[in-house]
Amino acid sequence: MSITDLTFLLPELILLIAAVLVFTLDLVGRKDEPKGWLPYVALGGLAAAALGLIPSLGGARQVATMLAADPFAVFFKALAIIGVAVVILTAIPYLRGRTPYRGEFYALLLAVALAVCLAVSATNLVLIYLGMEFLSITSYVLVGFLRHDRKSGEAALKYFLYGATASAVMLYGMSLLYGATGATDLGEIAAAFASAPQGAGHGLAWLGTPAIILLLAGFGFKASLVPFHQWAPDTYEGAPTPVTAFLSTVSKATGFAVLIRVFMVALGTMQYQWTALLIAVSIVTMTLGNLTALRQTNVKRLLAYSSIAQAGYILIGVAAVWMSGATFTGLNGVLIYLFAYLFTNVGAFAVVTAVETASGATEIEDYAGLVRRSPWLAGLLFVFLISLAGIPPTGGFIGKFFVFGAAIQQRLWVLVAIAAVNSVIAAFYYLNVVRYMFFTPAAEDAARVEVAWPLRGALLVTAVLTLLLGLAPGPLIVWATRSVQLLALR
């Protein structure tokens, strides 16, 4: 590895150093000492990692033979760094009084950011697997971080059991690809498929489809696609709320990033096979997620099933990929949707964090009369909910516009019709929360919701960007479109 390669690995190196630094500083002094400055050290590390992305801008190159420093990876690295930074802001007031191990929490968040950066840059099946496992293991620890909370422990155990199974299935799919092509590099796998003789008797012909299905199980687990979603509701409900915000946005985005890179680069010649599969998975995911969300009474479980449904919408962009200079390429819609969804969903969970921290309540009924107890908090949650529903002028509307536009461009009329019906169903349960906040009187003993300053910062950032991406989406559209162009040419 050359010095030049290290320049392109600056974000990963900075995150690694920052995580070790936070761990070390947490060990200094007494364990029961508050050390309230540690999260700001973590935020400083994330800011430095963001600056470390600058050398990777404007081109694409291979780094250390297994990593790509390309616009696609830079996009998702930026998304991960921003997402983890906002999650840290929401975690500062949440963790007070809940656990004495707060420093470890912020170091682990830096570690998961590092894992995401490695996974989205990987161009080799071995490193993809290692990156995904690194992300999974640190996520298991974060989900069970409240070690004296039985729900948190149960959520971590379920997440681990499902994750271990999904990981084994994904690894088997990778072994099929390696056995058929003799390669683990995505480009070499693509070359093997391109040069293979046509015909059902050839090994690549009959091994390719099972490999696609098995890989989809691993990637779909991270993205919470049906039928690999069973872990999500219980894990989202039991995990610390800031961790739930991370799992529903940054972790989900990682699953989509790896899925796109593997399917587009390594399995591009088999597009007709995986496109049909993704269309079916998208339909089932959005339908099951929305119909189940209708029956939820806990706001974290509602947002969990909402997150599953959102994954179904996002998958439309991958299923409807069309990279011949069109405005709606499908993949640019996926990136736009994921970036807007980051601020929308983290913002929604930030409001949930504020209410939960103030009252310990997570039921939808507990949001009754929120407009009288905290008018600005109710207003912000309203913005986030209409963005999740895809109503303008919000970032969620722009995301849906681009993925639906790609499906229309490909004339996938049945898929578009089902997605439109699902959007109407989703609007019902989102607006049901709005009904409680604005039109249902609060309980007599309901107190005002006080919001700590770090959480106010997270709410401000997410709300402003949710609206800004809806009102002025031009820069994001250009950035997302450029980020997928080089990927499609490989």
TIMAR-339288 format. One record per residue (C-alpha): residue number from 1; residue in three letters; z, x, y. Coordinates in steps of 0.5 Angstrom, whole numbers, always signed. Layout:
N
PT num residu     Z     X     Y
PT NUM    ala     Z     X     Y
...
END
This chain:
490
PT num residu     Z     X     Y
PT   1    met    +0    +0    +0
PT   2    ser    -2    +3    +7
PT   3    ile    +2    +2   +14
PT   4    thr    -4    -2   +16
PT   5    asp    -2    -7   +10
PT   6    leu    +5    -7   +12
PT   7    thr    +3    -9   +19
PT   8    phe    +0   -16   +16
PT   9    leu    +7   -16   +12
PT  10    leu   +11   -16   +18
PT  11    pro   +13   -24   +18
PT  12    glu   +16   -23   +11
PT  13    leu   +19   -16   +12
PT  14    ile   +23   -19   +18
PT  15    leu   +25   -25   +15
PT  16    leu   +28   -21    +9
PT  17    ile   +32   -16   +14
PT  18    ala   +34   -22   +18
PT  19    ala   +37   -25   +11
PT  20    val   +40   -19    +9
PT  21    leu   +43   -18   +16
PT  22    val   +46   -25   +16
PT  23    phe   +49   -24    +9
PT  24    thr   +52   -18   +11
PT  25    leu   +55   -20   +18
PT  26    asp   +58   -26   +14
PT  27    leu   +62   -21   +10
PT  28    val   +65   -18   +16
PT  29    gly   +72   -20   +18
PT  30    arg   +76   -26   +15
PT  31    lys   +72   -31   +11
PT  32    asp   +75   -37   +14
PT  33    glu   +73   -34   +21
PT  34    pro   +68   -39   +24
PT  35    lys   +63   -34   +26
PT  36    gly   +59   -40   +30
PT  37    trp   +54   -35   +33
PT  38    leu   +51   -33   +26
PT  39    pro   +46   -39   +26
PT  40    tyr   +43   -36   +33
PT  41    val   +42   -29   +29
PT  42    ala   +38   -33   +24
PT  43    leu   +34   -36   +30
PT  44    gly   +33   -30   +33
PT  45    gly   +30   -27   +26
PT  46    leu   +25   -33   +26
PT  47    ala   +23   -32   +33
PT  48    ala   +22   -24   +31
PT  49    ala   +18   -27   +25
PT  50    ala   +14   -31   +29
PT  51    leu   +12   -25   +33
PT  52    gly   +10   -22   +27
PT  53    leu    +4   -27   +26
PT  54    ile    +0   -24   +31
PT  55    pro    -3   -18   +28
PT  56    ser    -6   -23   +23
PT  57    leu    -9   -28   +28
PT  58    gly   -17   -28   +28
PT  59    gly   -19   -25   +22
PT  60    ala   -18   -25   +14
PT  61    arg   -16   -19   +10
PT  62    gln   -13   -18    +3
PT  63    val    -6   -14    +3
PT  64    ala    -3   -11    -3
PT  65    thr    -9   -14    -7
PT  66    met    -5   -20    -8
PT  67    leu    -4   -23    -1
PT  68    ala    -8   -26    +4
PT  69    ala    -7   -25   +11
PT  70    asp   -12   -30   +13
PT  71    pro   -12   -36   +18
PT  72    phe   -10   -41   +13
PT  73    ala    -4   -37   +11
PT  74    val    -2   -36   +18
PT  75    phe    -2   -44   +19
PT  76    phe    +3   -45   +14
PT  77    lys    +7   -39   +15
PT  78    ala    +8   -42   +23
PT  79    leu    +9   -49   +20
PT  80    ala   +15   -46   +15
PT  81    ile   +18   -41   +21
PT  82    ile   +18   -47   +26
PT  83    gly   +21   -52   +21
PT  84    val   +26   -48   +18
PT  85    ala   +28   -46   +26
PT  86    val   +29   -54   +27
PT  87    val   +33   -55   +21
PT  88    ile   +38   -49   +23
PT  89    leu   +39   -53   +29
PT  90    thr   +40   -60   +25
PT  91    ala   +45   -56   +21
PT  92    ile   +50   -53   +26
PT  93    pro   +54   -59   +27
PT  94    tyr   +53   -62   +20
PT  95    leu   +56   -56   +17
PT  96    arg   +62   -56   +21
PT  97    gly   +68   -58   +17
PT  98    arg   +64   -59   +11
PT  99    thr   +64   -52    +8
PT 100    pro   +67   -45    +9
PT 101    tyr   +61   -42    +7
PT 102    arg   +56   -43   +13
PT 103    gly   +54   -36   +14
PT 104    glu   +51   -36    +7
PT 105    phe   +47   -43    +8
PT 106    tyr   +43   -40   +14
PT 107    ala   +41   -33   +10
PT 108    leu   +39   -38    +5
PT 109    leu   +34   -42   +10
PT 110    leu   +31   -35   +12
PT 111    ala   +30   -33    +4
PT 112    val   +27   -40    +3
PT 113    ala   +22   -39    +9
PT 114    leu   +21   -32    +6
PT 115    ala   +19   -35    +0
PT 116    val   +14   -40    +3
PT 117    cys   +11   -34    +7
PT 118    leu   +10   -31    +0
PT 119    ala    +7   -37    -4
PT 120    val    +2   -39    +1
PT 121    ser    -1   -32    +2
PT 122    ala    -1   -31    -5
PT 123    thr    -8   -30    -8
PT 124    asn    -6   -28   -15
PT 125    leu    -3   -33   -21
PT 126    val    +3   -28   -22
PT 127    leu    +5   -28   -15
PT 128    ile    +4   -35   -14
PT 129    tyr    +8   -37   -20
PT 130    leu   +14   -32   -17
PT 131    gly   +13   -35   -10
PT 132    met   +14   -42   -12
PT 133    glu   +20   -40   -17
PT 134    phe   +23   -36   -11
PT 135    leu   +23   -42    -7
PT 136    ser   +25   -47   -12
PT 137    ile   +31   -43   -14
PT 138    thr   +34   -42    -7
PT 139    ser   +32   -49    -6
PT 140    tyr   +37   -51   -12
PT 141    val   +42   -47    -9
PT 142    leu   +41   -51    -2
PT 143    val   +41   -57    -5
PT 144    gly   +48   -56    -9
PT 145    phe   +51   -52    -3
PT 146    leu   +57   -57    -1
PT 147    arg   +60   -55    -8
PT 148    his   +66   -60    -7
PT 149    asp   +61   -66    -6
PT 150    arg   +59   -69   -13
PT 151    lys   +53   -72   -10
PT 152    ser   +51   -65    -8
PT 153    gly   +52   -62   -15
PT 154    glu   +49   -68   -18
PT 155    ala   +43   -67   -14
PT 156    ala   +42   -60   -15
PT 157    leu   +43   -61   -23
PT 158    lys   +37   -66   -23
PT 159    tyr   +33   -62   -18
PT 160    phe   +34   -56   -23
PT 161    leu   +32   -60   -29
PT 162    tyr   +26   -63   -27
PT 163    gly   +24   -56   -23
PT 164    ala   +25   -52   -29
PT 165    thr   +20   -57   -33
PT 166    ala   +15   -57   -28
PT 167    ser   +15   -49   -27
PT 168    ala   +14   -49   -35
PT 169    val    +8   -54   -35
PT 170    met    +5   -50   -29
PT 171    leu    +6   -43   -32
PT 172    tyr    +2   -46   -39
PT 173    gly    -3   -48   -34
PT 174    met    -4   -41   -31
PT 175    ser    -4   -38   -38
PT 176    leu   -10   -43   -40
PT 177    leu   -14   -40   -34
PT 178    tyr   -12   -33   -36
PT 179    gly   -14   -34   -43
PT 180    ala   -20   -37   -41
PT 181    thr   -22   -32   -36
PT 182    gly   -18   -26   -37
PT 183    ala   -16   -26   -30
PT 184    thr   -10   -28   -25
PT 185    asp   -14   -26   -19
PT 186    leu   -16   -33   -16
PT 187    gly   -23   -30   -14
PT 188    glu   -24   -27   -21
PT 189    ile   -23   -33   -24
PT 190    ala   -28   -37   -19
PT 191    ala   -33   -32   -21
PT 192    ala   -32   -33   -29
PT 193    phe   -33   -40   -28
PT 194    ala   -39   -39   -24
PT 195    ser   -42   -34   -29
PT 196    ala   -40   -38   -35
PT 197    pro   -46   -42   -39
PT 198    gln   -46   -49   -38
PT 199    gly   -44   -53   -44
PT 200    ala   -38   -57   -47
PT 201    gly   -38   -51   -53
PT 202    his   -36   -46   -48
PT 203    gly   -28   -44   -47
PT 204    leu   -28   -45   -40
PT 205    ala   -31   -52   -40
PT 206    trp   -26   -55   -45
PT 207    leu   -20   -51   -42
PT 208    gly   -21   -52   -35
PT 209    thr   -19   -59   -35
PT 210    pro   -13   -59   -38
PT 211    ala   -11   -53   -34
PT 212    ile   -12   -57   -28
PT 213    ile    -8   -62   -30
PT 214    leu    -2   -57   -32
PT 215    leu    -3   -54   -25
PT 216    leu    -2   -60   -22
PT 217    ala    +4   -62   -25
PT 218    gly    +7   -56   -22
PT 219    phe    +4   -56   -15
PT 220    gly    +5   -64   -15
PT 221    phe   +13   -63   -16
PT 222    lys   +14   -59   -10
PT 223    ala    +9   -64    -6
PT 224    ser   +13   -70   -10
PT 225    leu    +7   -73   -12
PT 226    val    +7   -79   -18
PT 227    pro    +9   -78   -23
PT 228    phe   +12   -71   -21
PT 229    his   +17   -75   -16
PT 230    gln   +23   -77   -20
PT 231    trp   +27   -72   -17
PT 232    ala   +26   -74   -10
PT 233    pro   +30   -80    -9
PT 234    asp   +37   -77   -12
PT 235    thr   +36   -70    -9
PT 236    tyr   +34   -73    -2
PT 237    glu   +40   -77    -2
PT 238    gly   +45   -72    -5
PT 239    ala   +43   -66    -2
PT 240    pro   +46   -64    +5
PT 241    thr   +41   -68   +10
PT 242    pro   +38   -62   +14
PT 243    val   +36   -59    +7
PT 244    thr   +33   -66    +5
PT 245    ala   +29   -65   +12
PT 246    phe   +27   -58    +9
PT 247    leu   +25   -61    +2
PT 248    ser   +21   -67    +5
PT 249    thr   +17   -62   +10
PT 250    val   +16   -55    +9
PT 251    ser   +17   -55    +2
PT 252    lys   +12   -61    +1
PT 253    ala    +7   -57    +5
PT 254    thr    +8   -51    +1
PT 255    gly    +6   -55    -5
PT 256    phe    +0   -57    -2
PT 257    ala    -2   -50    +1
PT 258    val    -2   -47    -6
PT 259    leu    -6   -53    -9
PT 260    ile   -11   -53    -4
PT 261    arg   -12   -45    -5
PT 262    val   -12   -45   -12
PT 263    phe   -17   -51   -13
PT 264    met   -21   -49    -7
PT 265    val   -22   -42    -9
PT 266    ala   -21   -41   -16
PT 267    leu   -23   -48   -19
PT 268    gly   -28   -50   -13
PT 269    thr   -34   -50   -19
PT 270    met   -30   -56   -22
PT 271    gln   -29   -60   -16
PT 272    tyr   -32   -66   -19
PT 273    gln   -27   -66   -24
PT 274    trp   -21   -65   -20
PT 275    thr   -23   -70   -14
PT 276    ala   -23   -76   -19
PT 277    leu   -16   -74   -22
PT 278    leu   -13   -73   -14
PT 279    ile   -16   -80   -12
PT 280    ala   -12   -83   -18
PT 281    val    -6   -79   -16
PT 282    ser    -6   -81    -9
PT 283    ile    -7   -88   -10
PT 284    val    -1   -89   -15
PT 285    thr    +3   -84   -11
PT 286    met    +2   -88    -4
PT 287    thr    +3   -95    -8
PT 288    leu    +9   -93   -12
PT 289    gly   +12   -90    -6
PT 290    asn   +11   -96    -1
PT 291    leu   +13  -101    -6
PT 292    thr   +20   -98    -8
PT 293    ala   +22   -96    -1
PT 294    leu   +21  -104    +1
PT 295    arg   +28  -105    -4
PT 296    gln   +32   -99    -1
PT 297    thr   +38  -100    +3
PT 298    asn   +40   -93    +4
PT 299    val   +36   -89    +9
PT 300    lys   +36   -83    +6
PT 301    arg   +33   -86    +0
PT 302    leu   +28   -90    +4
PT 303    leu   +26   -84    +7
PT 304    ala   +25   -80    +0
PT 305    tyr   +20   -86    -2
PT 306    ser   +17   -86    +5
PT 307    ser   +16   -78    +3
PT 308    ile   +13   -80    -3
PT 309    ala    +8   -85    +0
PT 310    gln    +6   -80    +5
PT 311    ala    +4   -75    +0
PT 312    gly    -1   -80    -3
PT 313    tyr    -4   -80    +4
PT 314    ile    -4   -73    +5
PT 315    leu    -7   -72    -2
PT 316    ile   -13   -76    +1
PT 317    gly   -15   -70    +5
PT 318    val   -16   -66    -1
PT 319    ala   -19   -71    -5
PT 320    ala   -24   -72    +0
PT 321    val   -26   -65    +2
PT 322    trp   -33   -64    +5
PT 323    met   -34   -57    +8
PT 324    ser   -41   -58   +11
PT 325    gly   -40   -57   +18
PT 326    ala   -37   -64   +19
PT 327    thr   -31   -66   +24
PT 328    phe   -27   -69   +18
PT 329    thr   -27   -64   +13
PT 330    gly   -21   -67    +9
PT 331    leu   -17   -60    +9
PT 332    asn   -17   -60   +17
PT 333    gly   -14   -67   +16
PT 334    val    -9   -65   +11
PT 335    leu    -6   -59   +16
PT 336    ile    -6   -64   +22
PT 337    tyr    -2   -69   +18
PT 338    leu    +3   -64   +15
PT 339    phe    +4   -61   +22
PT 340    ala    +5   -67   +25
PT 341    tyr    +9   -70   +19
PT 342    leu   +14   -64   +20
PT 343    phe   +16   -66   +27
PT 344    thr   +16   -73   +25
PT 345    asn   +20   -73   +19
PT 346    val   +25   -67   +21
PT 347    gly   +26   -71   +27
PT 348    ala   +28   -78   +23
PT 349    phe   +33   -74   +19
PT 350    ala   +36   -71   +25
PT 351    val   +38   -78   +28
PT 352    val   +40   -79   +21
PT 353    thr   +44   -73   +21
PT 354    ala   +47   -75   +28
PT 355    val   +49   -82   +25
PT 356    glu   +52   -79   +19
PT 357    thr   +56   -73   +22
PT 358    ala   +59   -78   +27
PT 359    ser   +61   -84   +22
PT 360    gly   +59   -82   +15
PT 361    ala   +54   -88   +14
PT 362    thr   +48   -87   +11
PT 363    glu   +46   -95   +10
PT 364    ile   +41   -98   +14
PT 365    glu   +46  -104   +16
PT 366    asp   +50   -98   +19
PT 367    tyr   +44   -97   +24
PT 368    ala   +46  -104   +27
PT 369    gly   +46  -105   +34
PT 370    leu   +45   -97   +35
PT 371    val   +41   -99   +41
PT 372    arg   +48  -101   +45
PT 373    arg   +52   -95   +42
PT 374    ser   +47   -89   +43
PT 375    pro   +40   -92   +47
PT 376    trp   +37   -85   +47
PT 377    leu   +38   -84   +39
PT 378    ala   +35   -91   +38
PT 379    gly   +29   -90   +42
PT 380    leu   +28   -83   +39
PT 381    leu   +28   -86   +32
PT 382    phe   +24   -91   +34
PT 383    val   +19   -86   +36
PT 384    phe   +19   -82   +29
PT 385    leu   +19   -89   +25
PT 386    ile   +12   -91   +29
PT 387    ser    +9   -84   +28
PT 388    leu   +11   -85   +20
PT 389    ala    +7   -91   +20
PT 390    gly    +1   -88   +24
PT 391    ile    +2   -92   +30
PT 392    pro    -1   -89   +36
PT 393    pro    +0   -85   +41
PT 394    thr    +4   -81   +36
PT 395    gly    +2   -75   +31
PT 396    gly    +3   -79   +25
PT 397    phe    -3   -83   +28
PT 398    ile    -8   -77   +29
PT 399    gly    -6   -74   +22
PT 400    lys    -8   -81   +18
PT 401    phe   -14   -82   +23
PT 402    phe   -17   -75   +20
PT 403    val   -15   -76   +13
PT 404    phe   -18   -83   +13
PT 405    gly   -24   -81   +17
PT 406    ala   -25   -76   +11
PT 407    ala   -25   -81    +6
PT 408    ile   -29   -86   +10
PT 409    gln   -34   -80   +11
PT 410    gln   -35   -79    +3
PT 411    arg   -35   -87    +2
PT 412    leu   -29   -87    -2
PT 413    trp   -28   -95    +0
PT 414    val   -23   -97    -5
PT 415    leu   -19   -91    -3
PT 416    val   -19   -93    +4
PT 417    ala   -18  -100    +3
PT 418    ile   -12   -98    -2
PT 419    ala    -9   -93    +3
PT 420    ala   -10   -99    +9
PT 421    val    -6  -104    +5
PT 422    asn    -1   -99    +4
PT 423    ser    +0   -97   +11
PT 424    val    +1  -104   +13
PT 425    ile    +7  -105    +7
PT 426    ala   +10   -98   +10
PT 427    ala   +10  -101   +17
PT 428    phe   +14  -107   +14
PT 429    tyr   +20  -102   +12
PT 430    tyr   +20   -98   +18
PT 431    leu   +20  -104   +23
PT 432    asn   +26  -107   +19
PT 433    val   +30  -101   +21
PT 434    val   +28  -102   +28
PT 435    arg   +30  -109   +27
PT 436    tyr   +37  -107   +25
PT 437    met   +37  -102   +31
PT 438    phe   +35  -107   +37
PT 439    phe   +36  -114   +34
PT 440    thr   +42  -114   +30
PT 441    pro   +49  -114   +33
PT 442    ala   +53  -108   +31
PT 443    ala   +60  -108   +27
PT 444    glu   +66  -109   +32
PT 445    asp   +69  -103   +29
PT 446    ala   +62   -99   +30
PT 447    ala   +63   -93   +35
PT 448    arg   +59   -89   +40
PT 449    val   +55   -84   +36
PT 450    glu   +56   -77   +40
PT 451    val   +51   -72   +39
PT 452    ala   +52   -64   +39
PT 453    trp   +48   -60   +43
PT 454    pro   +44   -56   +38
PT 455    leu   +42   -63   +35
PT 456    arg   +40   -65   +41
PT 457    gly   +35   -59   +42
PT 458    ala   +32   -61   +35
PT 459    leu   +31   -68   +37
PT 460    leu   +28   -66   +44
PT 461    val   +23   -61   +40
PT 462    thr   +21   -66   +35
PT 463    ala   +20   -72   +39
PT 464    val   +16   -68   +45
PT 465    leu   +12   -65   +40
PT 466    thr   +11   -72   +36
PT 467    leu    +8   -75   +42
PT 468    leu    +5   -69   +45
PT 469    leu    +1   -68   +38
PT 470    gly    -1   -76   +39
PT 471    leu    -3   -75   +46
PT 472    ala    -6   -68   +46
PT 473    pro    -8   -67   +39
PT 474    gly   -14   -62   +41
PT 475    pro   -11   -55   +40
PT 476    leu    -8   -57   +33
PT 477    ile   -15   -60   +31
PT 478    val   -18   -54   +33
PT 479    trp   -13   -49   +30
PT 480    ala   -13   -53   +23
PT 481    thr   -21   -53   +23
PT 482    arg   -21   -46   +24
PT 483    ser   -15   -45   +19
PT 484    val   -19   -48   +13
PT 485    gln   -26   -45   +15
PT 486    leu   -26   -38   +12
PT 487    leu   -22   -41    +6
PT 488    ala   -28   -46    +4
PT 489    leu   -33   -40    +4
PT 490    arg   -30   -36    -1
END
